[in-house]
Amino acid sequence: MNSLSYEDIGFEVSYDLHPKFTVKSVGAGAFEGRSFNASLKISTRNVFERLNQKTGAYDEIEEKIVFKFPCENDSQAGDLLDTFRRFRSSGEVVHLKGNLPNQNNEVLVLNNVMEFISKDIKDLKSKEIKK
């Protein structure tokens, strides 16, 4: 089995994704003999300052993270990409559940992707009714 299920995870971490991110859909395929499922990847970062003891100046430190959303198929990955672009455009903070970042600073998102797509469709319909 390629993906984790909730039974495999004894804890989860809550993340708030602010609307400063890049988004990329990944179609299912194979690389070097290993197959992978479709997914959506969202990259973001935090920047903070830390005092450099040697120079006495505050250095800017960047922490990068990638949120990976497993998808059922390529089409769903594309729909999810559109959904997150709308979330970003609206300035909405999105609440995610995931694991700790792996050695590549990648977090597997545990939310069902349909939670986001359904919310987006509901929001779009609500906006159409108000017109």
Beta strands, then each sheet from edge to edge (+ up, - down):
strand 1: 13-17
strand 2: 22-26
strand 3: 29-31
strand 4: 34-36
strand 5: 39-51
strand 6: 58-70
strand 7: 94-98
strand 8: 106-108
sheet 1: 1+ 7-
sheet 2: 2+ 5- 6+ 8+
sheet 3: 3+ 4-
end
